[in-house]
Structures are given as C-alpha cells and as structure tokens.
Amino acid sequence: QVQLVESGGGLVQPGGSLRLSCAASGRISSISTMAWYRQAPGKEREPVAIVTSGGNTNYADSVKGRFTISGDFAKYTVHLQMNSLKREGTAVYYCYTRRPSGSACLSSWGQGTQVTVSS
C-alpha cells in the first residue's frame, strides 16, 4: 500500500500561483509514475500532469506552459507549480502514483486538496 498526503491548496486570484506538494509513504520503492489529476464540480476527474521515473513529463493541453510538474523518485515527492491560474482551474486536485506489481500496475490516490481560483 502507498499512502499519499497532499498540501498546498487554497484560494488564489486569477493570474496567481500556487504550488501543490505530495509525499508518498509505505510501499514506495517501485513507484514508476507520479501525477496530478483534478476534478471540477460536476465534471469527471482528469489528468493534469504526469512524470515518470525516466524523467518524461506530459501535460494536459489546458495547462501547458503554465503548470510544471517535478518528481523526486528518491524521496518520492511530487510537486505541481501552477502559474497564471484561471477560474476554470478551480477543482479538487489529487496526487496519484502507479507502481508495477508482478504483471499488474497498482494505483494509489491522495485525499485531494481544494484549489479555488476566484477574485
């Protein structure tokens, strides 16, 4: 089992910045992917940014150029720097990890942290 604890959410004005952090504990030694997802009210959860242990990153088109994900696969922490936030960025943001286990991949989710973009 992997436990994930997020921090850094809050209220920010449009155009502002926030930095989300997530720390993993438990059976973390084989984590290969760390990511951030978000779920806005009335919408499905969607991927925001992903980083792999090989250093590859991928972003949702809606956040490219504004958000930066960084993952430390030695400390098993992942951060999401969010700049130029827009009102549509209001959502609960979830930390996510994936690790191989035999022939399967095991996913873990954090409890979520609220980000509200409003003036």
ABEGO torsion letter per residue (X at the ends): XBBBBBBGBEBBBBGBBBBBBBBBBEBAAABABBBBBBBBBGBBBBBABBBBAAGBBBBBAAABGABBBBBBAAAGBBBBBBBGBBAAABBBBBBBBBBBBEABBBBBBBAEBBBBBBX
